Amino acid sequence: DDYSAYFMNNKWLDRLGATPKESFEAKISDAISIDELSLSMYLGGELKLRKVLNKGLSLNGTLFYNP
């Protein structure tokens, strides 16, 4: 909340109607747990620029690591 007070656009915060932390906590119950492999497959599902490398999965130039 200190970060939002100093660095975020006040008009956007007014439209949000709450602090970013309060908005996050209101929606935390909507989050679904997902394992690393499922996340990688979800992110790369329809994308054509997908490569599996030694270090992880490359999607459109972004490298995702699977521990």
N, C-alpha and C positions, 0 to 999 in steps of 0.2 A: 504494500500500500504506500510506503514511502516513495518507492520508485514511481508509481503512478502519479503521486502528488507533484513531483518535480519534473518528470520527463514526458508524460502523456498529454495529449491534446484535451483541454478542458471541455470543449464542445462534445467530443466523443464520450467522455466520462459522464456528462450531463445526460446524453441520450441513453447511455447504458442504465442509468437509474440506480446504480449501486457501485461499490468499489469492485475492481477486478477480482479481488479475493472473495468477496461475497457472492459474486456471480459464479465463480468456480465452485464454491461450496454448495450452491443451490443445485448445480448440475452434476455433482460428483456421483450421485446414485445412478445416473444414466450411463456411466462408463461401463464398458464390458472388458473383462480381462481377456487378453489374447496372447498366445505364445509367439515366440520369435519367428518360427517357420510360417505360421499362419499370417503374421503381419507382413512378412516378405512376399508371400504369395498374393495377399490382398493388394499391396502397393504395386506389384508388378503384373497384375492380372491381365489387363488389356493393352499394356504398353508394349511396343514393338522393339524398343531400344533397351532390352534387358540382357545382361550377361552375368553368368556365374563365374566368379574369379576365385583365386586362392584366398583372398582376404574377405570376401563376402559377395553380396549381390549388388551389381551396378545397374541403376535405373536412371536413364537419361543423364548420365554424368555424375550422379550422386551415388556414393558408395555406402551401403548399409551392411553393418557387421552383425553376424550371428555368433554369439559366444558358444 
